[in-house]
Amino acid sequence: MPPVARLGTGIPLVARSREMTRLRAALDEAARGQAGAVLLAGDAGVGKTRLVDELSAAADALVLTGRCLDIGETGLPYLPFTEVLGQVREAGLLDIGARPALGRLLPELALPASQDGSGLSGLPSHLVGRRPEQDVGQLQLFDAVHSMLYDLAEERPVLLVLEDLHWADASTRYLLSFLFSRLRAQRLLIVGTYRSDDLHRSHPLRPLLNELVRLPAVQRLDLTPLSAIDARSFVAALADDLPDDVVLEVAERSDGNPFFAEELIAVATRGSGIPWTLAEVLLARIERLSPTAQHVVRVASVSGRSVRHDLLRQVAGTDDVALDAALREAVQHHVLLVNRDEVYMFRHALLREAVYGDLLPGERVRLHSAYASRIAATSDRGAAAALAHHSLESHDLPRALRASVDAAQEAQAAGAPAEALRHLEQALKLWQAVPAAERPAGVTELMLLRRASWAAGTAGQPERAIAFARSGTLLVDAEAPEEAAEMWRRFAQALQVIDGTEDEKFSAIEEAWRLVRDRPASPARAWVLAVWAAALRHDRKYTEARERAEEAVRDGRAAGAEAAVADALATLGLLDEAASEVESARDRLEEAVACAMEVEAVSTELRARYFLGLHHYDLGELADAARVFDEGMARAKQTGLTWSSYGLELRILQVLTRYYIGEWEGAAVAAEPPGLRVSSTVSARLAAAGTHVTVSRGEFDQAERLLGELRSDWHRDLQIALITGGTGAELALWRGQPELAVERVSDAIEWTRREGGDWALAGIRLAALGVAGYVELAARARRRRDAAAEGAAVGAGRELAEYARTTADLGSPRTGSMGPEGRAWLARAAAEESRLGGAGDTGLWRAAADAFAFGSVFEEAVCRWRLAEALLAADQRDAAIAELRLADAVADRLGAVPLRDAVHLVARRARVALHAEAARSQVDPFTPRERSVLGLVALGRTNREVGEELYISEKTVSVHLTRIMAKLGASRRAEAVAIAYDRGLLDQPG
């Protein structure tokens, strides 16, 4: 056999020290708890794989590697993550029982039943804004992958390598976006490689890369060709027996590309001239093989970058001895690689592309047909998609249609709606080209259009979802009214995601109802009624909505459509709230939760839990609201829907409720946005809710930065403006900038009136804070003896107070009457107004404090601080001291530094002692939170367990431990515990 040139992997890495330094630095950062990602870009053959192999070999970490394949080569979505999961399982680190959603990535496990959306209403309430449709299976899978990587990184650093992202399927790209945006404190580094020369202007990876590189945790590393000097060094090291003139020619002709250099050297070692085109260079390696080996390599190229041994044997048509000899020869000549799963892979994708491109058209068709015939006899996961590809390439359209339908079903069940959509689109293209007699049984074009609409909606393409559904309505058959009604209902669902489609949406659902109005009870009829009821409630047509919802409950129970029943019960609960029927509303919502749980309609269940918690919240029953939101979040986590629309809605209200009841640590942890950058509507709303804690704790610089970022997100959701307009005003007031406070209030009220109507009830809070700003401006003018400025400030303050009263009169409460929170802020506005002329009215401030006593502990304490000022001005010193002490105790417990400082300032000015001095045998060096952390550490808890028990983040636990060790002079946590016991600062366990 002629000599075989060495490969670059057989010599030390040449001229890549800068890139390796950056990669190792990123891995070191990850090992220290700062997660990151590197996107490694470079032309084909420039050495991306070699670089990550070097990093992986030297990494003191768990290394997981996954590779993307060209879309026609595999039927499995999420292929790189399937490979990664297999490696985790081989290492004995996978508990599939703990995360059953990961089974969607394991080809040998059965997929769950597919869901085309018929069990989901898809019409969330207008109160939480328009939300895109979401695929439950995909959300569960994403959550499971994220939590698996998080847990693995708890044990040791993890290096996740994902190669050839330019071939990533759409679902893999969505999962990448999900993971990259959630890189925070995990010991995880993700390295993704892709061909920069393949990214044409319309390549689907381009927009994702533009999104990812803006994330602070993500860096891009461009791997450029070797310089002329480095190329000569590489060639000389690789082929030390070549003449100098040949080394120089190869180095020059390779253009600094190591792979091209390897192939040129392989040709040069034969002693023949060096060809000029890349295809000729690559095919020269193939031409050195025996005829049988060349035949086997050509057959393998039709399968794709890789092929199983058994499938190759069947298609190649050679006996086992000849096949083995041919494969051995191809491996020895570095054409193919073999892994332990009896899968052969081309050493480089360019090599496979050159071989495939050299096939004659007839040869390709014949080989694709042979592959299709063999694959058709298997039932492996992904076989349907592969069969569709080979059948299409071999022009067998009937088989391609059947396989495309099956592949779409499999992709949907795997939680990959984008891939399901691709297969459904292919099936729809083939439908008219295939004779009716050869189409798959039990499948209609209408069915494909409905499923394509659902897949497009859940794949984040609402306009295409509408287009498919609209096409479906043109094909409905009045002789099949239930199926026709389902199509029109699907059309209504698709329309609800897009603004300005209300009239068409109602027309669609009314047409669906016309089709089944005179039909007996059925699931289709029940769902039409349930969706119609939700739409009517959205449009505030409460009487009609109640009629439809009650009928939906009756039909659903008669037809066994319990998911539709649960959806309609939730709508009835909301209608009861609007009618101020409190007990009935609560009963309906609780019944909706129970009904949805019974039939595992998790999206409907989370929706009902959200509104049940909101019901308690609006009534001022904050403890019950917190319980419901906590249970809802636990259920979302249990079902893998933490990141679903309603999972996140629950989380946002969990933040607000915990803040109001004084559980600020829990609120701060829950408010951590999904990613490092505030970008999406959901993460912006979550961050907005978190500004309450940030401002009230006195973390002013962080709050100012976050509020500045969030100002550009006001257009995303009115709640962002309502919350941050208020917290921005509070921040300015604490910082002594009343002019900025009233400016921010004016900005928020103007935005609210433009986007949400004149009398949004949240305007009462904004007005109260604006009045407080004008109080400070009036006082400042009074001190300067500027009567005109004082009069202007007083007049503007009274106008805002009047706006608060008018809003209370003309606003439309969600539950029919204004709740305790609205009444409390109205009382606060009146109390603030009393300060415009000087000392505040004690009666009004006491009324405000009492109004917030429904559970809003911080706001109640703020009112007690102001009440104490008014009492001191009225010479009621003892009463003032009592109020100051109450406010101080709350501020100290919450860590509300600005309020505590303000209370202490009033006490100093009044020469009031807030704390009685008590004799102590020793000084406690720890804060209450530090003592709690140290006590749990002494019991053997990990940082994560301490955080979960105290409702604080793991990072916060680490900060507390650092302070504790510094105070005790300890270098380790165990040493800190021992010193604390020795000094009597911890009680010995009994």
N, C-alpha and C positions, 0 to 999 in steps of 0.2 A: 504494500500500500504506500503511496507517495507520502512524503512528510506532511505533517499538519502543523500549521503555524500556531504559535501560542496566542492566548487571549490576554486582554488587558488585566483581567482579574488575577493573572499569574504574576504580576509585578506590583511593586509598591505604587501607591497613588501618586500621580504626577500633577504638580502645579495647581492643587486645589486646597491649599492650606487656609486661604482666606475664607472660603466657603465652609470648610470643616470647622474652623474656629467659631463661626457664627452659629452653626448647627449645635456644636457642643455647648456653647454658651446658653443657647435656648433650652437645651436639655438640662443643664445645671440649674437654670432658673426654675424649670418645672420641678426638678427634684427638691427645690427649696419651698415648693408650694405655690408658685406663680405659674399657672397653666398658660400655655401658649400654642401657637401654630405657625408653621413655616410653609409657605407655598413655593415650591422649588420649580422654577420654569426654565426651559431650555429646549433647543431644537432636538429632533429625534437623533439619537446616537451620541449626544454630547456628553453623556456620563452621569445622568441623574440617578439611575439605579445603582451604579457603582458607589456613588457618594452616600446614598442612604444605607447601602450594605455596610460600608465602612463605619458609619455612625452606629448602626445596629450591633455590629460585632463588638464595638468597644463600650457599649452602653451598659451601665449598671442599673438595668431596669427590665421590666417585663416588656419584651418586644413583640408586637402584634403587627402582622403585615397582610394587607389585602390588595388585590389588583383588579382594575376594571378591564373589561374586554369590549371590543367593538360590538355595537348594539345587535348586529346580526349573528354574533358568535355564541350568545348564551341566552337562554330563556329566563334566567333568574334575575329579578330585580334585587337591588342591594347586594350584588355579588361580592364586592370587597368586604362587606361586613359579614357575609356568610362565611368567607374564608377566616376572618378574624374570630368569629364565634367558634368555628371548628378548632382553632388553636387554643382558645380559652378552655374549651371542653377537654381537649387532649391533655392540658396541664392540670386537669382536675379542679378547675376554679369556677365551673359553671353549675349553678343550681337552677335547672330549668323549672322546677316546681315553684321556686320563689318568683320567677319572672316568666310566666307561661307565654307572654307575647313574643319572647325571643324564639319560640318554636316556629314562628313565621320565617325565620332565617335558616332553619335546619331542613334541608331537602327531604330527609328521611321521615320527618314527622308529618302527620296529616294536617292539612290546613283547616281552619274553622270555616263554617258555612259562610258563603259570600253574602254580602248585603248591598242591595242596590239603592238603598235610601227609602224604601217603602215603609220602613218602620220609624222614620224620623219626620217630625213635622217641618223642620227646617225653617221655622218662622219665629225667631227669638223676639221677645218683647221690644217695643220701641224704647223702653226705658234704658236699655243697655246699648242702644245704637245698632246700626247694621253690622252684622258679623258675617264673615265668609262661611260657606259650608265646609265642614271638616269630616274627614274619614276617621271614624273611631278606631279602626284597626291600626291605621298609620300612626295616630297619636299614641296609642298604647305601645306600639313598637318603638317609637322614638323615645318615649319615656323610659322604656326598659333598657335600651342601649345606653342612654345617658346615665342611668343609675348604675348599670353594670360597670361602666368605665369609672364612675365615681368610686364605687366600692373597691374595684381593683387598685385604684390609685391610693386608697386608704392604706393598703398593705405595703405597697412599694411603688416607686415611680413607674409610669407606663409610657412607652414610646409606641405610638400608633402610626404606622406608615401606610399610606394609601397611594398606590401608583396608578399612573395613566388616567388622571381625572378627566382628560379631554374625551374619554370614552364613557364617562359616568352616565348612567341612566338618570332620568329626571327624578325618580324617587331617591336615589343615592344623593343627588345634588340637594334635595330638600333636607335630607338627614344631615348632610354636611353643614348646611346653613344653621340648622337647629343646634348642632353640637358646637360649632365655632362661636355662636353668639352666647353660649353658656359657659365659656371658659373663664374661670375665676380663680379659685384657690385650690383646685385639684392639682395633684402631682402628675400632670398629664401633658405630654407634648404630641401634637399631631403634625406629621409631615406629609404633605400632599405633593405629588409630582404631576406635571402635565407638559405636553408639547406646545411650546409657544408658537411654533411655525404652523400648527394645525388650527389655530384659533382665528378663523376668518371672521368677518364683521358680524355675521349672523349666527355664529357658533353659540349654542345654548349655555356654555360655561362662562362666556364673557360677562354677562350681567351678574352672575354669582360672584365671580372674582372681584368685580367692581364693588360689590356689597361687602365681601369679606375683608378686603384689604383696608377698609375704613375702620375695622374693629381694632381697638388698641392692643389686643392680645395676638394679633395676626401680623406677620411680616412676610414680605415677598423677597425671595432670593433668586436672582437671575444667574443661571449657569451659562456663561459665554463660551464660545469656542476657545481652544488653546491658542496662545500666541504662537508666532512662527518658531521662536526659540523653544518653547515648551513642546510644541508639536514634534520638533526634531528630537528632543529628549525622549518623548514618549515612544516614537518609532524606533529609536536606537535601543531603548531598553527592551522593546518587544521583539526585535529581530536583530540580535547582536551579530548575526552571521551575514547580513546583507552588505553589499558594497556601499560606500559612503554616497556615491552618486544616486543609488536607488533610494537610500534613506532620505536624502534631500528631496527627491522627486515625490516619494510617497507623502512626506510631510507637507509639501507644497500642495499636492493634489487633494489631500484630505481636508483642507480648509480648517484645520484645527479640530476636526470632529473625530474623537477616538474610535468610534465604531467604523467609520469609513476607513480610517487608517488600518484597523484590523483586517478589513476585507481586502484592502489594497495590498497589504503585506501577504495575505493568503495567496493572492494571484502572483505576486512578485516571487514568492518562494518556488513557483513552478518554472521560473526562468523564462516565461513568455512576457510579451509586452503588457503594459498596464492599460486596460480599457478606459474609455473616457466617460461614459454615462454611468449613473449610479446603478441602474438596472443591470447593466452589463457586469459591473463590479460584483453585485450581489449574486447574480446567476452564475458567475464564474465558479463560486464555491459549490453550487449544486452540480455543475457540469463535471466536477471531479469525482462525483459518486458513480457507482455502477448503475446500469440501466434499471435494475430492480429497485435500488435505493431511490433513484430519481422518481420512479413511478410512485413509490410509497410517500415520498415527500410531497409530490403534487396532489395526491389524494388527501393527505393531511391538511394541505393549505385550504381546501374547500370547507373543511370543518371549522376553520378559524385559527386563532392563535394557539389553541390547544385541542387535543382530541384524546378520547379514551382508547386504550389498547384494543378492547373487544370490538368497539365500533370501527376502528381503523382496519382491523383484521377482516371484518365482514365486508366492508366496502372495497378494500384493496384487491380482494379476490386471489390472494397468494396463499400458499401453504404456510404453516406455522414456522417451519425451519427457514424458508426463504424470507419470511417477514422479519423474524428475529435477526437474521443476518443483515438485512437491509436497515433495520432500526439501529443496530449496533454501529453500522457504518455511518449513519447520519449523526448519531450522537458523538462518535469519535471525531468527525469532521466539524463539530460545533454548529451543526445545523439545527438539531433538536436537543432538548433537555428532557430528562425524565424525572418524575417525582415518585414518591413511594406509593401513591395511589394509582399507579399504572396509568398515568396521564402524561402524554408527550406534548411538549410545548416548543414552538419555534424560539430560538435563542433571542431573536429580536423581531418585533412586529414588522419592521421594514423588510426583513428577509421573507416573511410569510407573504407580505403584500407583493413583493417582486415575483415570487413563485406563482401566486394566484393570478397576477396580471399577465403572466406568460402563457396561461392556458388558452386553448382555442375555444371559441364560443360553444361549439357543440360538446366539447369535452367538459366544460363547466356544467352545462345543463344535465348531461348524463350523470356526472358525479353528484350533483345536488339531488337528482332524482334517486340515486342509490342511497344516499344518506337519509332522505325522507322515508324511503321504504323501510329502512332498518329502524329509524326512530319511531315510526308509526306503531311498531310492535311493542314499544315500551310505555310505561306509565310513570316514569320518574318525574320529580318536580322539575319544571322547566322544559319538559319534552314537547309540550304543545307549542310553546313559542318557537323552539328550534324547528319543529315540524312546519310551522307556518312559514318560517324564513326559507327553508330548503324547498318547500313546495312552491313558493312564489318564484324563487330563482329557477326552478325547473318547469315553470309555466303550468303547473297542475293547480288551476284556480279553484276547483271544487274542494280539494283537500286543503288548500291554503285558507279558504273561507272557514271550513269547519275547525281547523286548528286555531285560527285567529279568535274565534268565539270562545273556544276552550281556554286559550291563553289569557284572554281578558278576564274570564271567570277566576282563573288561578291567581292572576296578578291582584285582582280586587281582594281575594281572600288573604293574600299575603300582605295587605296593607300598602299596596303600591298603586294608587289610583292613576298616576300619570302613565304608568305602563299599561294599565287596563285601558286607558283612553287611546293610547297608540294602537293597541290591537283592535279595539272597537272601530276606530277610524279606518283601519285596513279592511276590516270585515265589511264596513259600509261601502267602501270603494269597490269591493269585489262583488257585492250583492247582485247588482244588475247584470254583471258579466257571467254569472253562474246560472244555468237553467234552474227553474223552480224545482224540478224533480231531484236535483243534486244538492240542494241547499240542506243544511242541518235540520233535522226534525225538531219540532217544538220551538223553533226560533223564528221570529218575524222581524221584518225591518223596523217596525214600530218598537219592538222590545229593545233592539240594538240602539235605537235613537234615545230611548228613555235611559238606558244604562249609560250611554255615552254622555248624556246631559249630566247625570249624577256624577260620573267620573270626572268630567271637566270641572264641575262645581267644586268637588273636593280636592282637585288638583290645582286649585287657585286660578282657574280660568273662567270667571263668571260669564263673560260675554259669549264664549263658545258654548257654555252650558245653556244659555238662552237660545242660541242659534240652533242647537240640536233639538231642544224641546219645541221650538217654534216649527221646525221641519216636521217633527213628530205629529203636531196637531193637524198638519195638512194631510196626514196619512190615516187618521183614525177612521175606524169602521163603526158606524152606528149600530151594526148588528152585534157588536161586542162592546156593550156600553161600559162595563166595569174597566176593561182595558183602556178604552178611550178616555174615561174619567181619570184614570191614573196618569195618562199622558198630559191632560190639561192641568191636573194638580201639580205634576212635576214642572210644568211651564210656570205656574204661579210661584212655586218654590224658588225657581231659578231667578225670577224677576225680583223677588223681595230683596236680593242682595244689592241691587243697583238703584241709585236714587232716580226719582222722576218716573218711576214705572207703576205708580199706584193704580192708575185707571186701568192699565192693561192687566195688572195683577188681579184686580177684582173681576174684570171681564173673564179672565181665564178660569178662576175658581167658580164663577157663576155658571160658566159653560160646563164645567165638570159636574156641578150639581144638577144641571138640566138633564145630563145623561143618566144619572142614577136616582133622580128624585122619585120616580115611580117604581123603583126596583126594591126588592126585599133587602133586609139588613145584610151587609157584607163588609169585609175589611175595607174595601175600596170606598164604599159609601161612608163608613165611619171616619176614615181619614179625610175625605173631602170636607165633611162637616167640622172636624176638629181644626183643620187648617183654615177653613172659612171663619170659624169662631175667633181664632187668634187674629186673623186679619181685621175682622170687624172691631174687635177690642182695641187693636192698634189704632183704628180710625175713630175711636170713641163712640161707636154706634153700639152702646152697651146693651140695649134691649134685644136687638137682633143677635148680637153675639151670644147672649145668654141662651136664647132659643136654640141656636145652632149647637152650642156646646152641650146643652142638656140632651139634645137629640143624638149627638155624637156618643155620649156616654151610653145611652140606651142601645144604639146600633152596635157599638163596640162590644158591649157585654153580650148581646144576642149573637154576634158573629165570632166571638172569641178573640177580638182584636184589642187585647188589654193595653197595649202600648198606646193606641189611639185614645182609649179611656183615660189613661194617666195624663196624656197631653190635654184632653178636654177638661179634666178635673183641675189641672193647674190654671187653665184659663178661667174656669168658674171661680176659683179662689181669688184671682185678681179682680174679677168683676164684683165679687162680694166686698172686696176691699174698697173699690171705688164707690160702692153703695153704703160704706161705713158699717157693714155687717161683719164686725170683727170676729166673733166666735165662729161664724159660718166660714169665713175666709180661712181661718186657721185650720179648721177641720178639713176643708177641701184640699188645702195644700199638703197637709199631713197624709191624707188619703192618697193624693197623687204620688207622693214619695213612696209610700208602701206599695202601691199598685205597680209603679215603674220598677221597683226593686224585685218584685215577684216575677216579672217577665224579663228582667235584665235589660230594660230599656234605659241604659245608663245616661244618655244625653238628656232624655226627658226627666230622669230622676234628678240630675244636677240642676236642671232648670227649675224644677219644683223646690229643691232645697234652697236655691238662691232666693227665690221669691218668699219662701217661708222665713228665712233669716231676715230679709228686707222688711217683711211684715212686722216682726218683733222690733226691728231697728226703728221703723217709723213710729211705732207706739212708745218708743223710749224704753223698751224692755231690753236693755243692752246686754244683760247677763244671758238672757235666753237667746238673743241674737248671736252673741259670741259662741254659745254652745252649738247652735245650728251651723254657723259658718265653720267652726272647727270640725264638726262631724262631716260637713260637706267636703272640706278639704281632705279629711282622712279618707273619705269614700272616693274622691277623685284620685288620690294617690293609690288606693287599693285597686282601682280599675284601670290605672295607667292613663288617666285623663287629666293629670295635673295641668297640662298646657292646652287643654281644650278651651273654647270660648267661655263656657260657664265655669270651668275649673278656675280660670283666671278671674272671672267676675267674682266668684266666691272669695278668692284670695284678696282682691282689692278691698272688698267690704270687711274681710277679716282684719286687714291692716287698720282701717278706720275704726272699727269697733274696739279692737285692742287698744288703740290710742285713747279713745274716749273713756274706757273703763280703767285706764292707768297701767295697762300691761305694755309698757313702751318697748321693752326688750323684744318681746314677741312681735310687736308691730314692726320694729326695725328689721328684724330677720325676714318677716313675710314680705316686706316692701322691697327687698333686694330685687332689682329688675332681672328679667331672664338673661340679659346680656350685659356687657360692660357699657355699651353705648345706648342712650335713650333714642330709639329709632322708630319702633313700631308704635301703633296706637295703644296696644295693650301695655307694653313696657313703659310708655310715657304716662299712662293713667296710673300704673302701679307706682312709678317714681313720684308722681304728683301726690298720691296719697301718703307716701313716705315723707314728704316735706313737712308734714305736721310735726313729726317727732324731731326731725333735723333742726327745725327752727326753734321749737319749744325747749330743746336741750341746750340751745346756744351754740350749735355748730354752724356759726354764721358764714364762714368762708365757703364751706361745702354747700350750704343752702343757697347762697348767692349764685354760685356756679351752676347748680342744678336748676334753679329757677330761670336763669338766663337761657339754658339749653331748652327748657320746657316751653319758653315763650314762643319758640318757633313751631311748637307742636299744638298750639291752641286750635288750629283748624281741624285737627284730627278728631277731637271729641270735646263737646262743650264742658264736660266735667273737669277737664284739665284746666280750662280757664277759670272755672268757678273755684276750684280748690287752690290753685297757685296764685290767683288774684288775691285771695284772702291771706294765704301764708306769706306771700310777698309783702303785703301791707303789714302783717304782724312783724316780719323781720325788720322792715324799715322803722317801725315804732320802737322795737327793742333797741335798735341802733341809734335812736334819737334823730331820725330823718323823717319827720312828719310830712314834709312836702312831697317826698317820694312815696310815702304811704298813701296819701290822697290821690296822687297821680296813678298809682297802681290800681286803686279801687275804681277810679274813673274809667281807666282802660278796661278793666274786667266787666264793669256794668255796661259800658258801651258795647263791648263784644257780645255780652249775654243778650242784650236787648236786640241786637242785630241778628244773632244766630238762633236764639231760643225764645224770642218773644219778649214783650215788655215786662211781664210780671213773673219771672222765674223766682221761685221762693228762696233759692240760694242767694238772691240779691239782698235779703234781709241781713245775712251775716256780713256781706260785703259793705252794706250801708253802715252797720254798727261800727265796723273797723274804720270806715271813712270818717264817721263822726269823731271817733277817738283821735284821728289824725288832725282834724280841724280844732279839737280841744287844745292840742299841743301848739298849733299855730296861733290860736287866739291867745293862749297864755304867753307865748313868746312875744307877740305884738303888745300885749299888756305890759310886759316888763320893759319894753322899749318905749312905752307910752305912745304907741302908734295907733290912734283911735280908728283911723280908716282901715288899716290892716286887720285890726281886731274885729271891727264890724263886718268886714268881708268874710272872715273866717267863721264868725258866729252865724252869719246868714247862710253860708254854704253848708255848715254843719246841720242847721235846722232843716234845710232842703233835703239833705240825705236822710235825716230822721223821718221826715214826712214821706219820702220815697219808701222807707221800710214799712211804714204803716199802710201806705197804699198797696204795696206789694202783698202784704198780709191779707188785705181785704179782697184784692182782685186776682190773686194767684190761684192756681188750680192744684190743690194737694192731690197726690197720687191716690190717697186713701179716702178722699172726700172731705177731710177736715185736717187742719194743720196740726202736726204732732208736737210733742214736748220740745224737740230741738228747735223748731221754728218759733215756738212761743218764747223759749228761753232767749234766743237771739233778738227777738222783738223787745223783750224786757231789757236786754243789754243795750240796745239802741236808745231806748228811753232814758236809761241811767246815764249813758254817755252824754246824751243831749243835756242832761241836768248839769254837767260839768262845763258847758260852754261859757257860762257866766262866772265861773269860779269854783267854789267848793261844790261837790256833788250832793244830790239828795239821798240821805241815808235810807229812806223808805224805798226808793227806786232801786238802790244798789242791793238792799236786802232782798227785794223781790227778784232781782236778777240772779242772785246767788241761790235762792231757793228754787228758782226755775231750772237751773242747771243741776240741781240735786237729784235729778232722775237717773244720774249715773255718769255724767260728763265731769269727771273729777277735776281735771285741769282747769276747765272754764269756770267751774264753781270756785276754785281757789283764786283765779284771777279776779273774779267779782268780789271775793272776800278781801283781797288786797285793796281794791278800790273802795270797798265799804269801810275798811279801817281808816283810810285817808279821810273819808267823809265824816266818820265818827270823831276823829281827832279834831277836824275843823269845827265840829259841833261841841267840842269839849266833853266828849263821852269817852274818856281815856280808858277806863276798865273794859268797856265793850270793844274798843278798838284793839286793845292788847289781845283779847280773846280771839278776834278775827285774824289778827296778824299771826298768832301762833297756829291757828288752823291752816292758814295759807302756807306758812313756813313748813309745817309738817308734810303737807302734800308735795311742795316743791322739793323738799329734801328726799322724800321717798321716790319721786319720779326722776330725780336728777334734772329738774327744770331749772337750770342755772340762771337764766334771765329773770324768771319770776322770783327765785330765791334772793338774788341780788337786789331786786326792786323792793322786796319785803324787808330785807335787812337795812336798806337805805332809809325807808320810812321809820323803822324802829330806831335807828341811830339818831335821826333827826328829832324824833320824839323822846329820845333817851329812854327807850323801852328795852328791857332785858327779855329776849324771847325764850331763853333756856335757863332754868334754875340750875345753879352750880351744885353738883353732888360730889361727895368725896369718893375718890376711886383709888383702889389699891395699885392699879397699874394702868397705863395708857394702852388702849387697843390700837395697834398700828394699821389694822385693816378696815376698809370700808365694808358695809354690809354685803355688797356683792362679792368682794374678794373673799370674805369669810365663807360665803356659800360655796364659791368655787373651790377653796382650799379644803373644806369639809368633804366635798364629793371626791376630790382627788385622793384624799386620805382613805376613802373607801374603795379605791382602785378603779375609779371611773376613767375612761379615756376622754380626751378633749371633746370628741364628738358626743359622747354620752352625757357629759356635763352640759354641753350646749343644748341638747334635746331636753334635759330635765329642767334647765333654767330658762328655756325659750330664748336663748341667745345664740349667736353664730359661733362656729368653731374658732373663727379668727378672733372674736371678742374674748373667748376663753383663753386663747393664747396670750392676748394682751394682759389680761388680769394675772395670769400665771407669771408673766415676765415681771410685773410690778411686785407681786408677792415675793418672788425669789430675790429681787433687788432689796426689798425691805429686810429680808432675813439673811442676806449675804450668802444665798445658796446658788449653786450652779446647775442643779438638776431638781426636778420636781420631787423626787423621792427624798432628796436631802432637805428640801423645804418642809416637807411633812415632818421629818424627824426633828428638825430644829424647832418647829412649832410645838411639837409634843414636849420637848425638853424645856421650853420656856413657859409651858403651861398655857399656851395660846390655843391649844386644841385639847378637848377632853379625850382621855383614853377610852377606846371602845369598851363597852361593858359587856 
